[in-house]
Amino acid sequence: MPVEKIEVLVVGAGQAGVAMSEHLGRAGVPHLVLERARIAEGWRTSRWDSLVANGPAWHDRFPGLKFAGDPDAFVGKEAVADYFVDYASKIAAPIRCGVEVTSVQRPADRPGFRVETSQGPIEARYVVAATGPFQRPVMPPIMPETAGIVQIHSADYRNPAQLPAGAVLVVGAVSSGAQIADELNRAGRRVYLSVGPHGRPPRAYRGRDFVWWLGVLNKWDVEAPPTTDHVTIAVSGAYGGQTVEFRRLAAEGLTLVGRTSSCSNGVLGFAPDLGDNVRGGDMDYLSVLDEADAYVARNGLDLPQEPQARDLPPDPACMINPILSLDLKAAGITSIIWATGFALDFGWLKVAACDDHGQPRHRRGVSAEPGVYFVGLPWLSRRGSAFIWGVWHDAKFVTDHIVKQRSYLAYEPATPPLDTTQTSAGLSAQVRSPRHQPNPSEAIR
């Protein structure tokens, strides 16, 4: 049976894969998108039930299609997934669902790659890894599995009813952890929230959402230094969108603790860094307000004053006298949710596209392995790379690179190259022959 061949194979049909398909289609590049489940499956099955997008509908979208309804609303996860299904249909994306890619290897005797899939091999000239950043949930090895307590990652959390009765510890307080802890607290659960270093922008300021401010202040296009780990942010579109304020959450009944650092005999230890972490978030928050005010003044904008935005709530008791250790049984904690992020998993790329630690080696998505590309990763080219609109622009850059490479490979010289062996032999004979003398007219011709 002949092996299927395609010019560009895109692995993954989430927002990154759909964006790649649009740009490749516009450029007239033959391609195929493989998705092991359904289009935008991660939005449906790797998120909790009440999740909404962290940016408003007018911003978190592709240019070619608007969300239905209020443009300032924060769209629910099912509607986001439906949006990408509709977008794929709109652009007639060649997506094949239910196909898992198991390996990508470079053959020794020809260009391109041999891609093994659950439905047979495919040969591709280029491969784009568009599987996104949420590949392998990370749960630090702090709490033993034999501790007799329910432990799940935030990727597996769905709603409060899923958890056994009792108090809950949420470890990690950026967007996912903060929202899950807030939901559990609103559901009447006793909640402890372990807070680490974070950025904490205002949800909105002076009548504009923070995504607008980051846009006009040119912060979405900030490039991350390659050796610097970025600090994730605590932001939420839940309940109509509001600033994540940990002091307010504590005033509403939630107990804050520092970073979770150890566990011994059912007692968890926390670092004495809660106050520093919260105040570090304050500095980030206030710096955005300062820059926004300066931008308004510099450009003469008529935006409403909002001095109360600088009024921070008083420190709660759990910040003044932080808890450094907690007996889980005595505190009634029956479950832990680890909102501790994800690790990349490109084990299926059997080429030199990643370093020894499995991290992609690339510049703006162009891999160190010629012909392999990455799209959809955080800070791929800029701060906005992992956001819906940001991945669209990164996919355009990667597509343009593929188009340039194709043009080089398609080049055929107008004059066939000389046979260098015969030419060298002829020149040697001319040098040896005393009868051959240079002719000036030949030189001019």
Secondary structure, DSSP 8 states (H G I E B T S, - for coil): ---EEEEEEEE--SHHHHHHHHHHHHTT--EEEEESSSTTHHHHHSS-TT-B-SS-TTTSS-TT---SS-TTS--BHHHHHHHHHHHHHHTT--EEES--EEEEE--SSSSSEEEEETT--EEEEEEEE---S-SEE---TTS-GGGSSEEEEGGG---GGGS-SSEEEEE--SHHHHHHHHHHHHTT--EEEE--S-B---SEETTEEHHHHHHHTT-TT----TT-----B--B-GGG-B---HHHHHHTT-EEE--EEEEETTEEEE-S-HHHHHHHHHHHHHHHHHHHHHHHHHHT------GGGG------HHHHS---EEEHHHHTEEEEEE---EE---TTB-STTB-TTS-B-EETTEESSTTEEE-S-TTSSSGGGGSHHHHHHHHHHHHHHHHHHHHHHH---SS----HHHHHHHHHHHHH-TT----HHHHH-
